[in-house]
Amino acid sequence: MNNNHIMIKSILLYSILSINSFQSSACLFKRFSYTVHVVNNLPQNTDPLVVHCASRDNDLGYHNLTTKQDFHFHFCIMIKSTLFFCHLWWGNKTKAFDVYNARWTLDKCVDHSCYWEARSDGIYFSGSWPPEPLAKVYDWE
């Protein structure tokens, strides 16, 4: 094996390791970069929306969102293994669900944006930015 082959293999290995190590920071390739939005579109003068999002490796903490507030985060995917979930609370209502899963058969987040919106009747989703069209996907529990 000549030196060129060794160098090419080394660069490829470095690239793969770099993608996996940039889970919460800038991605080596834009096509591996995603953004998740969780937006409070609940009525004014009601309880705040409490949001807790995490992955196996990253706990993004608890956030109290007032009406129209957007909690969002960026990450780089690891092919077939990235999973982020969020748990939402609004008064006595609750819902936990995956906000991004690399194992989804069809990429729901077609332009690398996963947009989730809490409304009084449930949770809505759009896989594009700006978020059009929105579809109801979950009821509150």
N, C-alpha and C positions, 0 to 999 in steps of 0.2 A: 504494500500500500504506500503510495507516495505522500509527500508532505501536503500536497493540495487536498487530498481526500481527508487526511487527518484534520486539517484546518477547517474544512467545510463541516465535518462532523462535529467538531468542537463548537463552531458558531451555532449550528442547529441545536445542540444540547444546551448551550448557554441561553439561546432564545426561548426554548421550552421552559427552562428553569426560571428565567426572568418573568415569563407570563405567570407562572404559578406563584411567584413571590410578590407580585404587584397586586394582590387581591384588593387592597383598599386604596391604592395610590394610582398614579398614572399608568396607563397600559402601554405596553410596547407597541401593540397594533390597535388602531381605533376600532376595528371590527370586533374586538374582544371587550370593549368598554360599554357598560350599561349604566343607566340611571333609573332609580326607583323613586317615585313620588307618592307620598301619602298625604292627601289633602282633606282638611275639615271643611265640608260644605253642609254642616248642620245648621239648624236655625240659630239666629242671634239670641243672646241672653239665655243660653242653656249651658249645661255642664260642658267643660272643655273635652275634647277628644284626647284620650291618653293613648299613646302609641309606644309600643316596645318592639323593636326589630332586632334580629340577630341572624347569624349563620353559625355554623359549627365553630368557626374561628374568630368571629367578630361579634361582640355584643355592642349594639349601637345605643344602648341606654333607653331610658324612659323620657318621653317628650309630651308636654301638655300643649295641645294646639287649640288656639281660639279659632273662631269662624274665619274661613278663607285662608288660614295659615297652611303652609306647605312644608312638610318635613321630607327632605330628599337626601339621597346618598348615591355615590358613584362607586363602582367596583369593576374589576376585571374578572371575567369568567375563567374557570378552569373547565375545559371541555368535559361534559357529562357528569360533573361533580358539584358545581356551584348551586347552593340552595340558600335563599334568604326567606325568612318568614316574619310576619308581624302579628302582634296581638293588639287588638283595638278594644278600648272600653269607652263607653259613653253612658254615664249614669249607671243604671243597673243592666245595661245591654253590653254584650261582648261578642267578639268574633276573632278567631285566630286562623290564619291561612298563609299559604306560600305566596310571596310577592314576586319571586323569581325562582325558577327551577330549570337548570340546564337539561334536565331529562324530559321536559315537555316535548312531545313528539313534534308538534309544530311550534315554532318560535312565536309565542304570543306577542312579544315585544318587538314588532317588526322593524322599527327604526331605532332599536336599542334603548327605548324608553318604556318603562312599565308604570302606568299612571293608575293609582287607586284613589277613589274618592268616597268618603263616608257621608252618607245622607241619612235622613231620619228613617227611611224605609229600608236601608241596607247599604251594601258596599258595591260600588260601580267600578268598572275597569275599561281602560283604553290602552291599546298597545302602540300608541303613536303620540307624538308631540308636535303640535298642540293636541290635546286629548279629544279627538273626534273620531268616530262617535263613541259615546259612553254606553255601556251595557251593564245592567244589574246582574251580578254574579253570586251574591250572597245575601241572605237575610241575617239580621241580628239574632243572636240567641238570648 
